């Protein structure tokens, strides 16, 4: 929750989802549609570091419609969230292993004006079981709002969350048997019984979307027993800074582009530097016409703005020059071709990733 508060204070697109909520399984035969899964992500983003508190949270309907262009009714998504059951490992009253089933949303209110339009706000409360999972979670996944709203497959969104949770661990893998895989993705029992269908309809589509939208890529390995595939092992790889820049900048003003448009893009998209804290924007943003801005070769302590200020704001308290040396080493020769707003975006993302990997000094 401290991480969630910190990301909320930045006022950016990144937010933290508790690891316990990422790991929670769908009850057999149930899953969330893509639009309901997006709404749940926006609810967690909005609740931020207060998600574990027994209080009501509020969000404008306009913020929800912005993600899916107003084609879905918010009331339908809320009702779906109320209906869907999740499962988690627990202990019975006798101390034996048990499966606990519960919902995440306890109650919700939706404002409706006299004409029945979808103006106004929604209000909701998480269930005590959901709040306990959030409160007790010792891990978290850092997600990006634009990526969440950009996915066209609920399976891709689920795999994105699992990857973001594991990306910076010592071993960034997730492995499960076919029952666990289907439960994690929320694949209905009657769907994709043949693994070739599951590979084509779920895994390959999810990989394509993640490789385009996320700040990492994903691969999987099929583990066989004889001729039967019994387990799948997913491995997540962080993208280089320029590749993260393309993923982060791949959106348009009125929503996220279609996957077909993303797949046809071969050049990096120029992105405006995204510094979350409004008070820091004037100090850290380069001038609009400063396209020749380059990364300094010396210290960032004096006369190296905006890079020194970016390292101070986003570097988690680590020494500016320590982060700069790591950045130069990772970028190597590519750094010579990175300038202006793209460079600022790349450096900002690297500072945030550096702090996320190492924690506080």
Sine and cosine of phi, psi and omega as CSV:
sin_phi,cos_phi,sin_psi,cos_psi,sin_omega,cos_omega
0.00,0.00,-0.47,0.88,0.09,-1.00
-0.90,0.43,-0.64,0.77,0.05,-1.00
-0.90,0.43,-0.68,0.74,0.00,-1.00
-0.88,0.48,-0.67,0.74,0.05,-1.00
-0.88,0.47,-0.69,0.73,-0.03,-1.00
-0.90,0.44,-0.68,0.74,0.02,-1.00
-0.93,0.37,-0.59,0.81,0.03,-1.00
-0.90,0.44,-0.61,0.80,0.00,-1.00
-0.92,0.39,-0.45,0.89,0.02,-1.00
-0.95,0.31,-0.36,0.93,0.04,-1.00
0.87,0.50,0.60,0.80,0.00,-1.00
-0.94,-0.33,-0.34,-0.94,-0.02,-1.00
-1.00,0.00,-0.18,0.98,-0.05,-1.00
-1.00,0.04,0.60,-0.80,0.08,-1.00
-0.52,-0.86,0.35,-0.94,-0.07,-1.00
-0.98,-0.22,0.72,-0.69,0.13,-0.99
-0.92,-0.39,0.83,-0.56,-0.03,-1.00
-0.82,0.57,0.66,-0.75,-0.03,-1.00
-0.86,0.51,-0.57,0.82,0.01,-1.00
-0.89,0.47,-0.54,0.84,0.04,-1.00
-0.98,0.22,-0.50,0.87,0.08,-1.00
-0.93,0.38,-0.66,0.76,-0.08,-1.00
-0.98,0.20,-0.26,0.97,-0.07,-1.00
-0.87,0.49,0.61,-0.79,-0.07,-1.00
-0.98,-0.19,0.43,-0.90,0.16,-0.99
-0.99,0.17,0.61,-0.79,0.15,-0.99
-0.90,0.43,0.60,-0.80,-0.06,-1.00
-0.77,0.63,0.78,-0.62,0.02,-1.00
1.00,0.01,-0.04,1.00,0.00,-1.00
-0.84,-0.54,0.48,-0.88,0.09,-1.00
-0.27,-0.96,0.21,-0.98,0.05,-1.00
-0.99,-0.12,0.63,-0.77,0.15,-0.99
-0.93,0.37,0.23,-0.97,-0.01,-1.00
-0.86,0.51,-0.69,0.72,-0.06,-1.00
-0.92,0.39,-0.62,0.78,0.03,-1.00
-0.93,0.37,-0.60,0.80,0.04,-1.00
-0.91,0.42,-0.62,0.78,0.07,-1.00
-0.90,0.44,-0.68,0.73,0.00,-1.00
-0.88,0.48,-0.68,0.73,0.03,-1.00
-0.87,0.49,-0.66,0.75,0.03,-1.00
-0.89,0.46,-0.66,0.75,0.02,-1.00
-0.92,0.40,-0.56,0.83,0.06,-1.00
-0.89,0.45,-0.69,0.73,0.01,-1.00
-0.92,0.40,-0.64,0.77,0.06,-1.00
-0.87,0.49,-0.72,0.70,-0.04,-1.00
-0.92,0.38,-0.66,0.75,-0.01,-1.00
-0.92,0.38,-0.56,0.83,0.06,-1.00
0.83,0.56,-0.69,-0.72,-0.05,-1.00
-0.95,0.31,-0.08,1.00,0.03,-1.00
-0.98,-0.17,0.17,0.99,-0.09,-1.00
-0.89,0.46,-0.45,0.89,-0.03,-1.00
-0.99,0.10,-0.15,0.99,-0.04,-1.00
-0.98,0.20,0.55,-0.83,0.04,-1.00
-0.99,0.17,0.89,0.45,-0.04,-1.00
-0.75,-0.67,0.25,-0.97,0.06,-1.00
-1.00,0.08,0.59,-0.80,0.05,-1.00
-0.90,-0.43,0.48,-0.88,-0.11,-0.99
-0.74,-0.67,0.54,-0.84,0.00,-1.00
-0.50,-0.87,0.61,-0.79,0.06,-1.00
-0.95,0.31,0.62,-0.78,0.07,-1.00
-0.89,0.45,-0.53,0.85,0.01,-1.00
-0.87,0.49,-0.56,0.83,0.02,-1.00
-0.94,0.35,-0.45,0.89,0.05,-1.00
-0.98,0.19,-0.72,0.69,-0.05,-1.00
-0.90,0.44,-0.45,0.89,-0.03,-1.00
-0.87,0.50,-0.48,0.87,-0.02,-1.00
-0.97,0.24,-0.54,0.84,-0.07,-1.00
-0.74,-0.67,0.49,0.87,0.26,-0.97
0.86,0.50,0.38,0.93,0.12,-0.99
0.96,0.26,0.22,0.98,-0.05,-1.00
-0.99,0.12,-0.30,0.95,-0.02,-1.00
-0.92,-0.39,0.56,-0.83,-0.01,-1.00
-0.99,0.11,0.75,-0.66,-0.05,-1.00
-0.90,0.45,-0.60,0.80,0.00,-1.00
-0.88,0.48,-0.61,0.80,0.03,-1.00
-0.90,0.43,-0.64,0.77,0.00,-1.00
-0.92,0.38,-0.66,0.75,0.03,-1.00
-0.88,0.47,-0.70,0.72,0.01,-1.00
-0.90,0.43,-0.59,0.81,0.05,-1.00
-0.90,0.44,-0.67,0.75,0.03,-1.00
-0.89,0.45,-0.61,0.79,0.04,-1.00
-0.91,0.41,-0.60,0.80,-0.09,-1.00
-0.98,0.22,-0.52,0.85,-0.18,-0.98
-0.96,0.27,0.76,-0.65,0.04,-1.00
-0.98,-0.21,0.61,-0.79,0.05,-1.00
-0.89,-0.46,0.28,-0.96,-0.03,-1.00
-0.73,-0.68,0.57,-0.82,0.05,-1.00
-0.55,-0.84,0.47,-0.88,0.04,-1.00
-0.94,0.33,0.66,-0.76,-0.03,-1.00
-0.48,-0.88,-0.10,-1.00,0.06,-1.00
-0.88,-0.48,0.58,-0.82,0.06,-1.00
-0.99,0.17,0.03,-1.00,0.01,-1.00
-0.91,0.42,-0.29,0.96,0.04,-1.00
-1.00,-0.09,0.06,1.00,0.01,-1.00
0.99,0.13,0.25,0.97,0.02,-1.00
-0.99,-0.12,0.40,-0.92,0.03,-1.00
-0.86,0.51,0.68,-0.73,-0.03,-1.00
-0.54,-0.84,0.31,-0.95,0.09,-1.00
-0.95,-0.30,0.83,-0.56,0.00,-1.00
-0.98,-0.18,0.72,-0.69,0.02,-1.00
-0.90,-0.43,0.68,-0.73,-0.09,-1.00
-0.29,-0.96,0.23,-0.97,0.10,-0.99
-0.95,-0.30,0.26,-0.96,-0.06,-1.00
-0.99,-0.12,-0.48,0.88,-0.06,-1.00
-0.95,-0.30,0.83,-0.55,-0.04,-1.00
-1.00,0.09,-0.73,0.68,0.01,-1.00
-0.44,-0.90,0.36,-0.93,0.03,-1.00
-0.50,-0.86,0.46,-0.89,0.08,-1.00
-0.75,-0.66,0.67,-0.74,-0.03,-1.00
-0.80,-0.60,0.86,-0.51,0.03,-1.00
-0.94,0.33,0.72,-0.69,0.07,-1.00
-0.71,-0.71,0.83,-0.56,-0.02,-1.00
-0.99,0.12,-0.04,-1.00,-0.12,-0.99
-0.90,0.44,-0.51,0.86,0.00,-1.00
-0.99,0.13,-0.10,1.00,0.02,-1.00
0.99,0.17,0.24,0.97,0.01,-1.00
-0.98,0.21,0.10,-0.99,-0.08,-1.00
-0.98,-0.18,0.53,0.85,0.08,-1.00
-0.96,0.27,0.33,-0.95,0.12,-0.99
0.97,-0.24,-0.51,-0.86,-0.16,-0.99
-0.79,-0.61,0.30,-0.95,0.26,-0.97
-0.88,-0.47,0.42,-0.91,0.01,-1.00
-0.69,-0.73,0.65,-0.76,-0.04,-1.00
-0.49,-0.87,0.28,-0.96,0.11,-0.99
-0.75,-0.66,0.66,-0.75,0.10,-0.99
-0.98,0.21,0.48,-0.88,0.02,-1.00
-0.94,0.33,0.36,-0.93,0.08,-1.00
-0.83,0.56,-0.60,0.80,0.03,-1.00
-0.90,0.43,-0.66,0.75,0.03,-1.00
-0.91,0.42,-0.68,0.74,-0.01,-1.00
-0.90,0.43,-0.59,0.81,0.02,-1.00
-0.92,0.39,-0.67,0.75,0.05,-1.00
-0.87,0.50,-0.69,0.72,-0.01,-1.00
-0.90,0.43,-0.71,0.71,-0.06,-1.00
-0.90,0.43,-0.61,0.79,-0.10,-0.99
-1.00,-0.01,-0.05,1.00,-0.04,-1.00
-0.93,0.36,0.78,-0.63,0.02,-1.00
-0.98,-0.21,-0.05,1.00,0.03,-1.00
-0.78,-0.63,0.24,-0.97,0.01,-1.00
-0.44,-0.90,0.41,-0.91,0.11,-0.99
-0.93,-0.37,0.75,-0.66,0.08,-1.00
-1.00,-0.04,0.90,-0.43,-0.05,-1.00
-0.94,-0.34,0.34,-0.94,0.02,-1.00
-0.92,-0.38,0.79,-0.62,-0.06,-1.00
-0.85,0.53,-0.71,0.70,-0.04,-1.00
-0.90,0.43,-0.60,0.80,0.05,-1.00
-0.91,0.42,-0.71,0.70,0.01,-1.00
-0.84,0.55,-0.70,0.71,-0.03,-1.00
-0.97,0.24,-0.25,0.97,-0.04,-1.00
-1.00,0.04,-0.35,0.94,-0.05,-1.00
-0.92,0.39,0.62,-0.78,0.02,-1.00
-0.96,-0.27,0.00,1.00,-0.02,-1.00
-0.73,-0.68,0.74,-0.68,0.05,-1.00
-0.91,0.41,-0.50,0.86,0.04,-1.00
-0.91,0.41,-0.64,0.76,0.04,-1.00
-0.90,0.44,-0.65,0.76,0.01,-1.00
-0.90,0.44,-0.66,0.75,0.03,-1.00
-0.90,0.44,-0.70,0.71,-0.01,-1.00
-0.93,0.38,-0.56,0.83,0.07,-1.00
-0.87,0.49,-0.70,0.71,0.01,-1.00
-0.91,0.42,-0.66,0.75,0.01,-1.00
-0.91,0.42,-0.62,0.79,0.02,-1.00
-0.93,0.36,-0.68,0.74,0.01,-1.00
-0.89,0.45,-0.51,0.86,0.02,-1.00
-0.94,0.33,-0.53,0.85,-0.14,-0.99
-0.95,-0.30,-0.08,1.00,-0.22,-0.97
-0.83,0.55,-0.69,0.72,-0.11,-0.99
-0.97,-0.24,0.34,0.94,0.13,-0.99
-0.98,0.21,0.23,-0.97,0.01,-1.00
-0.85,0.52,-0.64,0.77,0.11,-0.99
-0.84,-0.54,0.97,-0.25,-0.08,-1.00
-1.00,0.06,0.91,0.41,-0.03,-1.00
-0.74,-0.67,0.38,-0.92,0.18,-0.98
-0.68,-0.73,0.77,-0.64,-0.06,-1.00
-0.76,-0.65,0.69,-0.72,0.01,-1.00
-0.42,-0.91,0.42,-0.91,0.10,-1.00
-0.97,0.26,0.05,-1.00,-0.14,-0.99
-0.92,0.40,-0.53,0.85,0.05,-1.00
-0.91,0.42,-0.69,0.72,0.01,-1.00
-0.92,0.39,-0.63,0.78,0.01,-1.00
-0.89,0.45,-0.73,0.68,-0.01,-1.00
-0.90,0.44,-0.60,0.80,0.02,-1.00
-0.93,0.36,-0.64,0.77,-0.02,-1.00
-0.91,0.41,-0.64,0.77,0.00,-1.00
-0.99,0.11,-0.27,0.96,-0.07,-1.00
0.95,0.31,0.63,0.78,-0.01,-1.00
-0.99,0.11,0.83,-0.55,-0.03,-1.00
-0.89,0.46,0.54,-0.84,-0.06,-1.00
-0.84,0.54,-0.53,0.85,-0.06,-1.00
-0.99,0.12,-0.08,1.00,-0.06,-1.00
-0.99,-0.16,0.63,-0.78,0.19,-0.98
0.79,0.61,0.77,0.64,0.03,-1.00
-0.93,0.38,-0.50,0.87,0.08,-1.00
-1.00,0.10,0.76,-0.65,-0.09,-1.00
-0.90,0.43,-0.50,0.87,0.03,-1.00
-0.88,0.48,-0.60,0.80,0.07,-1.00
-0.93,0.38,-0.68,0.73,0.01,-1.00
-0.89,0.46,-0.65,0.76,0.02,-1.00
-0.88,0.47,-0.70,0.72,-0.08,-1.00
-0.97,0.23,-0.67,0.74,-0.12,-0.99
-1.00,0.07,-0.44,0.90,-0.08,-1.00
-0.92,-0.38,-0.89,0.46,-0.17,-0.99
-0.92,0.39,-0.76,0.65,-0.06,-1.00
-0.92,0.39,-0.64,0.77,0.03,-1.00
-0.92,0.40,-0.67,0.74,0.01,-1.00
-0.90,0.45,-0.68,0.73,0.02,-1.00
-0.88,0.48,-0.69,0.73,-0.01,-1.00
-0.86,0.51,-0.71,0.70,-0.02,-1.00
-0.93,0.37,-0.69,0.73,-0.01,-1.00
-0.90,0.44,-0.69,0.72,-0.01,-1.00
-0.88,0.48,-0.46,0.89,0.02,-1.00
-1.00,0.07,-0.64,0.77,-0.21,-0.98
-0.98,-0.19,-0.53,0.85,-0.15,-0.99
-1.00,0.09,0.16,-0.99,0.08,-1.00
-1.00,0.00,0.30,0.95,0.06,-1.00
-0.48,-0.87,0.19,-0.98,0.09,-1.00
-0.90,-0.44,0.24,-0.97,-0.04,-1.00
-0.71,-0.70,0.60,-0.80,0.15,-0.99
-0.74,-0.68,0.33,-0.94,0.06,-1.00
-0.67,-0.74,0.40,-0.91,0.03,-1.00
-0.82,-0.57,0.76,-0.65,-0.01,-1.00
-1.00,-0.07,0.84,-0.54,-0.06,-1.00
-0.97,-0.23,0.84,-0.55,-0.13,-0.99
-0.95,-0.31,0.47,-0.88,0.22,-0.98
-0.84,-0.55,0.98,-0.21,-0.19,-0.98
0.95,0.32,-0.83,-0.56,0.04,-1.00
-0.99,-0.16,-0.03,1.00,-0.06,-1.00
-0.99,-0.12,0.72,-0.70,0.08,-1.00
-0.99,0.14,0.88,-0.47,-0.10,-1.00
-0.95,-0.32,-0.42,0.91,0.00,-1.00
-0.59,-0.81,0.35,-0.94,0.11,-0.99
-0.77,-0.64,0.69,-0.72,0.05,-1.00
-0.90,-0.45,0.88,-0.48,0.02,-1.00
-0.99,-0.14,0.69,-0.73,0.05,-1.00
-0.83,-0.56,0.71,-0.71,-0.08,-1.00
-0.91,-0.43,0.73,-0.68,-0.08,-1.00
-0.84,-0.55,0.82,-0.57,0.05,-1.00
-0.91,0.41,0.61,-0.79,0.05,-1.00
-0.98,0.21,0.38,-0.93,0.15,-0.99
-0.93,0.36,0.27,-0.96,-0.05,-1.00
-0.85,0.53,-0.71,0.71,0.03,-1.00
-0.88,0.47,-0.61,0.79,0.02,-1.00
-0.93,0.38,-0.61,0.80,0.08,-1.00
-0.89,0.46,-0.58,0.81,0.00,-1.00
-0.89,0.47,-0.69,0.73,0.02,-1.00
-0.89,0.46,-0.69,0.73,0.00,-1.00
-0.90,0.43,-0.68,0.73,-0.05,-1.00
-0.93,0.37,-0.53,0.85,-0.05,-1.00
-1.00,-0.03,0.10,1.00,-0.13,-0.99
-1.00,0.01,0.91,0.41,0.09,-1.00
-0.51,-0.86,0.26,-0.97,-0.01,-1.00
-0.85,-0.53,0.11,-0.99,-0.13,-0.99
-0.91,0.41,-0.53,0.85,-0.08,-1.00
-0.97,-0.26,0.32,0.95,0.01,-1.00
0.63,-0.78,-0.07,-1.00,-0.05,-1.00
-1.00,-0.03,0.61,-0.80,-0.04,-1.00
-0.91,0.41,0.34,-0.94,0.06,-1.00
-0.94,0.33,0.36,-0.93,-0.02,-1.00
-0.88,0.48,-0.56,0.83,0.00,-1.00
-0.88,0.47,-0.65,0.76,0.03,-1.00
-0.92,0.39,-0.67,0.74,0.00,-1.00
-0.88,0.48,-0.66,0.75,-0.04,-1.00
-0.92,0.38,-0.44,0.90,-0.01,-1.00
-0.99,0.12,-0.21,0.98,-0.03,-1.00
-0.99,0.16,0.82,-0.57,-0.01,-1.00
-0.89,-0.45,-0.16,0.99,0.01,-1.00
-0.94,-0.33,0.54,-0.84,0.04,-1.00
-0.86,0.51,0.59,-0.81,0.01,-1.00
-1.00,-0.04,0.79,-0.61,0.01,-1.00
-0.90,0.43,0.79,-0.62,-0.08,-1.00
-0.86,-0.52,0.61,-0.79,0.08,-1.00
-0.97,0.25,0.71,-0.71,0.00,-1.00
-0.85,0.52,0.76,-0.65,-0.09,-1.00
-0.95,-0.31,1.00,-0.04,0.09,-1.00
-0.99,-0.16,0.87,-0.50,-0.17,-0.99
-0.92,0.40,-0.69,0.73,-0.13,-0.99
-0.99,0.16,0.89,-0.46,-0.07,-1.00
-0.83,0.56,-0.57,0.82,-0.06,-1.00
-0.92,0.40,-0.33,0.94,-0.06,-1.00
-0.99,-0.13,-0.13,0.99,-0.13,-0.99
-0.89,0.46,-0.71,0.70,-0.06,-1.00
-0.91,0.42,-0.50,0.87,-0.04,-1.00
-0.99,0.14,-0.42,0.91,-0.16,-0.99
-0.92,-0.38,-0.17,0.99,-0.06,-1.00
-1.00,0.04,0.74,-0.67,0.03,-1.00
-0.95,0.32,0.34,-0.94,0.06,-1.00
-0.90,0.44,0.49,-0.87,-0.09,-1.00
-0.87,0.50,-0.55,0.84,-0.06,-1.00
-0.99,-0.10,0.17,0.99,-0.06,-1.00
-1.00,0.02,0.92,0.40,-0.01,-1.00
-0.97,0.25,-0.25,0.97,-0.03,-1.00
-1.00,-0.08,0.17,0.98,0.01,-1.00
-0.86,0.50,0.79,-0.61,-0.03,-1.00
-0.80,-0.60,0.36,-0.93,-0.03,-1.00
-0.96,0.26,0.74,-0.67,-0.06,-1.00
-0.93,0.36,0.50,-0.87,0.01,-1.00
-1.00,-0.02,-0.27,0.96,-0.02,-1.00
-0.97,-0.25,-0.45,-0.89,-0.04,-1.00
-0.94,0.35,0.45,-0.89,0.05,-1.00
-0.99,-0.17,0.12,0.99,-0.08,-1.00
-0.95,0.31,-0.63,0.78,-0.09,-1.00
-0.71,-0.71,0.70,-0.71,0.12,-0.99
0.88,0.47,0.53,0.85,-0.03,-1.00
-0.81,-0.59,0.64,0.77,-0.02,-1.00
-1.00,0.09,0.52,-0.86,0.18,0.98
-1.00,0.03,0.06,1.00,-0.21,-0.98
-0.93,0.37,-0.61,0.79,0.03,-1.00
-0.91,0.42,-0.66,0.75,0.01,-1.00
-0.92,0.39,-0.62,0.78,0.05,-1.00
-0.88,0.48,-0.69,0.73,0.02,-1.00
-0.90,0.44,-0.60,0.80,0.02,-1.00
-0.92,0.40,-0.67,0.74,-0.07,-1.00
-0.97,0.25,-0.66,0.75,-0.17,-0.99
-0.95,-0.32,-0.09,1.00,-0.12,-0.99
-1.00,0.06,0.11,0.99,0.10,-1.00
0.92,0.38,0.32,0.95,0.02,-1.00
1.00,-0.06,-0.04,1.00,0.02,-1.00
-0.97,0.24,0.41,-0.91,-0.01,-1.00
-0.87,0.49,0.71,-0.71,-0.05,-1.00
-0.84,0.54,-0.72,0.70,-0.07,-1.00
-0.94,0.35,-0.47,0.88,0.07,-1.00
-0.91,0.42,-0.70,0.71,0.03,-1.00
-0.91,0.41,-0.65,0.76,-0.03,-1.00
-0.89,0.46,-0.66,0.75,0.01,-1.00
-0.90,0.45,-0.66,0.75,0.03,-1.00
-0.91,0.42,-0.60,0.80,0.01,-1.00
-0.92,0.40,-0.71,0.71,0.01,-1.00
-0.88,0.47,-0.63,0.77,-0.01,-1.00
-0.91,0.41,-0.66,0.75,-0.02,-1.00
-0.94,0.33,-0.67,0.74,-0.07,-1.00
-0.97,0.24,-0.60,0.80,0.03,-1.00
0.80,0.60,-0.80,-0.60,-0.10,-1.00
-0.93,0.36,-0.37,0.93,-0.02,-1.00
-0.91,0.41,-0.40,0.92,-0.05,-1.00
-0.90,0.43,-0.47,0.88,-0.02,-1.00
-0.92,0.40,-0.41,0.91,-0.05,-1.00
-0.98,-0.18,0.06,1.00,-0.05,-1.00
-0.96,-0.27,0.87,-0.49,-0.07,-1.00
-0.67,-0.74,0.18,-0.98,0.16,-0.99
0.85,0.52,-0.63,-0.78,-0.08,-1.00
-0.88,0.47,-0.58,0.82,0.02,-1.00
-0.90,0.44,-0.65,0.76,0.03,-1.00
-0.90,0.44,-0.69,0.72,0.01,-1.00
-0.88,0.47,-0.69,0.73,0.02,-1.00
-0.89,0.45,-0.70,0.72,0.01,-1.00
-0.89,0.45,-0.71,0.71,-0.01,-1.00
-0.91,0.41,-0.66,0.76,0.03,-1.00
-0.88,0.48,-0.73,0.68,0.02,-1.00
-0.88,0.47,-0.61,0.79,0.01,-1.00
-0.92,0.40,-0.68,0.73,0.02,-1.00
-0.86,0.50,-0.69,0.73,0.01,-1.00
-0.90,0.43,-0.68,0.74,0.01,-1.00
-0.92,0.40,-0.62,0.78,0.03,-1.00
-0.86,0.50,-0.73,0.68,0.01,-1.00
-0.91,0.41,-0.63,0.78,-0.01,-1.00
-0.91,0.42,-0.62,0.78,-0.02,-1.00
-0.94,0.33,-0.62,0.78,-0.16,-0.99
-0.98,-0.18,-0.27,0.96,-0.06,-1.00
0.96,0.29,-0.40,-0.92,0.01,-1.00
-0.99,0.11,0.59,-0.80,0.02,-1.00
-0.94,0.33,0.00,0.00,0.00,0.00
